[in-house]
Amino acid sequence: MQHKKTNTDDIISMANQLRWSIGDDYHDKLTEGIYTDAAAIAKKTVKTEGAKGAFNPDATIDKILTSRTWGFPIMLLMLAVVLWLTIEGANVPSAMLFDLLLGQVYPLLKGLAASIGLTWWIDGLLIDGVYLAVAWVIAVMLPPMAIFFPLFTLLEDFGYLPRVAFNLDKLFKKSGASGKQALTMSMGFGCNAAGVVATRIIDSPRERLIAIITNNFSLCNGRWPTQILIAAIFIGAVAPARFAGLVSMAAVIGIAVLGMFFMFIVSWFLSRTVLKGEVSTFTLELPPYRIPRFWKTVYTSLIDRTLIVLWRAIVFAAPAGAIIWLVSNIYIGNSSIASWAINSMDGFGWWFGLNGVILLAYILAIPANEIVIPTILMLTVATIGQTTLGAGSGVMFELDSASATGELLKAGGWTLLTAINLMLFSLLHNPCSTTIYTIYKETGSKKWTTVASVLPVILGFIVTFLVAQLWRIFVG
Amino acid sequence: MSAKTDSPCAGCKHYNNEGLKKLGVDVSEFDYVIALAGNPNTGKSTVFNALTGLRQHTGNWPGKTVSRAEGGFSFNDKKYKMIDLPGTYSLLSTSEDEEIARDFILFGKPDVTVIVVDAGRLERNLNLVLQILEITDRAVLCLNLIDEAERQNISIDDRSLSRELGIPVVPTIARSNRGIKELLQTIDEVATGRLKIKPHRIHHLPAGLKKAVTQLSMKLDKQFPNLPNSRWIALRLMEGDQRVIDALKSGKLA
């Protein structure tokens, strides 16, 4: 054994000596050797026919999509079209789902529970808590996701994502990050946890950390519905009816672009302070455009993305529904735990143009961003004791349209400022628990996980504070 | 979420008439392990899906698969476990995706490594192919996307390519399942050892480097007679690759 070990050490020291004798350019020489072989084989086996410089559709499309002048406008236009289709298309199926799950199934379940004489609190916990939370999440989230994800996947299969990366490369380089971060950012628009895992394509540990920490600034699909709903209710309502859709879409794009802006700023800040270093170069292959196989893409994106994300939301929503019902129905003295928490946070929330309901909803919704809106609505009913719209305190209720949601929120004291700051806070707050866990798994560091989790919340409070103060000075 | 492997079609004689049975994620018992390697965006995941019947998400951008995915299929009564490795341009750097790919081929010792290449970009793809052939001597080249290459007026002489590389070459269009049957047949032949192969080894190395590699690999061969890839290990040792050094010390390689 001893003998063998010495021999291994011998080999290693011999390797080191040989390496010195070859010189600094060892790696280059090796790479060169491989390329020479590759070129020789290719020369013998590959034949290219036809006139060179003939019309090349890929190059022509690339010239437009990655052009200095048109690259960015086209990118925003694509995003706008996708969002517009999502907002406009989701209304009808959403209303149908509401009608089915809350208008018909809910009373049926209630009737059933009454007929078998279910104890009031079991009935409340299961039907008014768990069932309503799940039904809400399905009705709010399924339609926009079923439209947004297939559209996004079609763009991806067509080959547009690498062009986005190409366009954004310069901005990322300027902020001291890797150009590949543009790809992980795009993944983040689908899901931040997926975006964090995707950072494995980045070689430099420094740049990878930057990409992980800032991925949360990509508006993820759990937050798109919040943005879309609040924009439609409050911001679209400010504009004349004909332009309501366009204006709310512009607002959502504004938030998404603001997120990208924060991604650049924070990357820039990190790469000049705690994560200093050289920017590494990389080659990005622009793959050929491929006409996506439409139905196959729609099918796989529904299965792979929509249903998996929806399932996750349901898994988190069910217990959250139970907890919401409990905090709204367990009383300490004269008020429920929920209203006690909301009242005590209202003052703090005021400084940021938010309110106690929103803050409590964000605490309850740490497991999943998807359930923020349902939680907010339910808590609002609980605190203002609105019984005309809902079925009573602590019950998630039936709202058949966005306008009814708006009425309720206005009754709960919401203004345009509350809506804008909710949108900002939804962009700038801690990642969901799945993403936090993924960050920990990928970095293996408690320190960086904490930074990635806390930094966005701090930014969120700073931004909403500034907006609230300026709003009160200038708008009143 | 577990994939269902019992399809109502399974009883029909047309279902299994090619000897292929897609086993989805059921990889419990298997006879052979197949690694799927290749450059990013060459349709690796599409080949993976075509063989396993899984619907691993595919997308048209490089670097989509960042961790390895596993699936299984059975062919001619043999069960295969297939691992879809992250797409990489090379195995020489230290990014995590390249390490996952390299470690699996080196330490996982797959029975067959299927290397998927884009027929329209063969020369660039060969860089990785040649590196893999230094590590393993059981490989099959899947010459994918030949339809796209044809559209670009590129034709490839797959027979002489096979001769040059010393491994079987199967032209495919994985998107529409063309050539998958032949690919299976070839994988089967290499896995069972019916097809003996002698892969290409890089020979255009600069003189000094070549001499050093030969010297070191001879010494390695003497010490570890069963090492299938002493030349490549020698190259890595000279690069100062810590993982390979550790693996050599712990006897993990031989």
Contacts between the chains, C-beta under 8 A, distances in Angstrom:
chain1	res1	chain2	res2	distance
A	4	B	223	7.6
A	5	B	249	7.8
A	7	B	223	5.3
A	8	B	223	7.1
A	8	B	248	6.0
A	8	B	249	5.7
A	10	B	219	7.8
A	11	B	216	7.1
A	11	B	219	5.7
A	11	B	220	6.2
A	11	B	223	6.5
A	11	B	237	7.0
A	11	B	248	7.2
A	12	B	237	6.4
A	12	B	245	6.0
A	12	B	248	7.3
A	12	B	249	7.9
A	14	B	215	7.8
A	14	B	216	6.2
A	14	B	219	6.5
A	15	B	216	5.8
A	15	B	234	7.1
A	15	B	237	3.7
A	15	B	238	5.0
A	15	B	240	7.9
A	16	B	238	7.9
A	16	B	240	7.4
A	18	B	212	4.1
A	18	B	215	6.8
A	18	B	216	6.0
A	18	B	238	5.7
A	19	B	212	7.8
A	19	B	238	4.4
A	19	B	239	7.6
A	19	B	240	6.9
A	21	B	208	7.3
A	21	B	212	6.8
A	22	B	208	5.6
A	22	B	209	5.8
A	22	B	212	6.0
A	22	B	238	7.2
A	26	B	209	7.4
A	26	B	238	6.5
A	26	B	239	6.8
A	27	B	92	7.4
A	27	B	239	6.9
A	29	B	205	7.3
A	29	B	206	5.0
A	29	B	208	7.9
A	29	B	209	5.2
A	30	B	92	7.6
A	30	B	205	7.2
A	30	B	209	6.6
A	30	B	235	6.5
A	30	B	239	7.8
A	31	B	92	7.4
A	32	B	206	7.2
A	33	B	202	5.7
A	33	B	204	5.0
A	33	B	205	3.9
A	33	B	206	6.4
A	33	B	209	6.8
A	34	B	127	5.7
A	34	B	130	5.3
A	34	B	131	6.7
A	34	B	202	5.7
A	35	B	127	6.5
A	36	B	204	3.8
A	37	B	126	7.6
A	37	B	130	5.7
A	37	B	200	7.6
A	37	B	202	5.1
A	37	B	203	6.7
A	37	B	204	4.8
A	38	B	123	5.7
A	38	B	124	7.9
A	38	B	126	3.7
A	38	B	127	5.4
A	38	B	129	7.9
A	38	B	130	6.1
A	39	B	123	6.2
A	40	B	204	7.0
A	41	B	123	8.0
A	41	B	126	5.9
A	41	B	161	7.2
A	41	B	164	4.7
A	41	B	165	7.0
A	41	B	200	7.7
A	42	B	122	5.6
A	42	B	123	3.7
A	42	B	126	6.3
A	44	B	157	7.8
A	44	B	160	6.0
A	44	B	164	6.2
A	45	B	122	7.3
A	45	B	156	5.7
A	45	B	157	4.9
A	45	B	158	7.8
A	45	B	160	5.3
A	45	B	161	4.3
A	45	B	164	6.5
A	46	B	122	5.4
A	46	B	123	6.8
A	46	B	154	6.4
A	46	B	155	7.7
A	46	B	156	5.5
A	46	B	157	7.9
A	47	B	154	7.2
A	47	B	155	4.9
A	47	B	156	7.5
A	47	B	157	7.2
A	48	B	152	7.7
A	48	B	153	6.0
A	48	B	154	5.2
A	48	B	155	8.0
A	49	B	153	4.5
A	49	B	154	7.9
A	49	B	155	6.9
A	50	B	153	4.1
A	153	B	59	7.3
A	156	B	59	4.6
A	156	B	60	6.2
A	156	B	61	6.6
A	157	B	58	7.5
A	157	B	59	6.1
A	157	B	60	5.0
A	158	B	60	6.5
A	159	B	60	4.2
A	159	B	61	7.0
A	161	B	59	7.3
A	161	B	60	7.4
A	161	B	61	4.4
A	162	B	60	8.0
A	162	B	61	4.9
A	162	B	62	6.7
A	165	B	61	7.9
A	180	B	63	7.4
A	183	B	61	6.6
A	183	B	63	6.4
A	197	B	66	6.0
A	197	B	67	7.0
A	198	B	63	7.4
A	198	B	66	5.7
A	200	B	66	4.2
A	200	B	67	7.2
A	200	B	86	7.5
A	200	B	95	7.4
A	200	B	96	4.4
A	200	B	97	5.3
A	201	B	63	4.0
A	201	B	66	6.1
A	201	B	95	7.0
A	201	B	97	5.8
A	202	B	95	7.0
A	203	B	93	6.1
A	203	B	94	7.0
A	203	B	95	3.9
A	283	B	89	7.8
A	284	B	62	7.2
A	285	B	40	6.9
A	285	B	41	6.6
A	285	B	62	5.3
A	287	B	41	4.6
A	287	B	60	5.5
A	287	B	61	6.5
A	287	B	62	6.6
A	288	B	120	7.4
A	288	B	148	6.2
A	289	B	60	8.0
A	290	B	60	5.5
A	290	B	148	7.9
A	292	B	60	7.9
A	293	B	175	7.4
A	300	B	55	5.3
A	300	B	57	6.5
A	300	B	58	7.8
A	301	B	57	8.0
A	303	B	55	6.5
A	304	B	55	6.6
A	304	B	57	4.9
A	305	B	57	7.7
A	308	B	1	7.4
